[in-house]
């Protein structure tokens, strides 16, 4: 059971990100990732999958900014992001 309290910024993206997760796992040699007990994987394996998803999402965002310029940046302002300032 997942203990993550993370909430999706865009709930409609869940399926697409899940598909990306399976593709990255498959590239890493884990062909049945949906059936694998994630707790049995090493931290390195889980980190590799998550890290590569992040790299791909950043690349998608960068490509959108290149292609759409200011319009892509303006679209992010329409997303309700909870921003808090932390003092250290």
N, C-alpha and C positions, 0 to 999 in steps of 0.2 A: 504494500500500500504506500502510495506516495505521500510524503509529508510536506510537499511543497505548498507554500502559500502564495506563490506567484500567480498573478492574474494576467491573462492575455490582454494586451493593449487593444488589439483588434481580434475579438473572438472568432470572427469568420476565417481567420488565417490558420486555425488549428489543424485542419486537414492537410493543408499545403505544407506546413512545417513538419507535420508527422510524416508525410511522404518523403520530404527531404531527409528526415532522420533515418528512414529505412534505406534510402539510396546511399547515404554516407556509410551506414553500417554494412551494407552489401559490398561497397567498394573496399571496406576494411576486412572483408572476408566473413562477416557474420550474416549468413543468408537468411536465418530465421529469427531476426531481431525481435519481432513482435511476440514470439513464443519464449524468448530467452528470459530467465530470471535476471533482471538487471543488477541485482545485488551480487550475483555470482561473477560478474565481469570485473576486471581490474579497474582501478581508478584511471589508469592510462587509457584503457579502451573507452570508458565512458567519457573521459576528457577529450579524447581524440574526436569522438562523434560530436559532442557539444561544441567543441572548438571549431570544427569544420562547418557546422551549421552557422555559427556566428560569422565566420569568414565569408561564407556565401551570402548571408543576409547583408553584411556590410558592402560586399561587392555589388549586390543588387541595388542598394541605396545609392552608391556612388555612380553606378551606370544610369540610374534614373536622373540624378542631378546633372550628369553630363548631357543626357538626351533632352531633358525638359528644363534645365536651368532653374530659374527662380520659381517657376510653377511647381516643381517638385518640393522645393523648400516651403512654399506657401501651403501645400497640402498637409505638411506635417503640423502646421499651426491649427488645423481643424481637428486634430486628434487630441482628446482629453488626456493629457499626461499629468499624473500627480507629481508635482515638483515640491520638494521640501529642501530647505536649506539646513545643513548641519553645521554646527560649530564644533571645532576641535579644541 
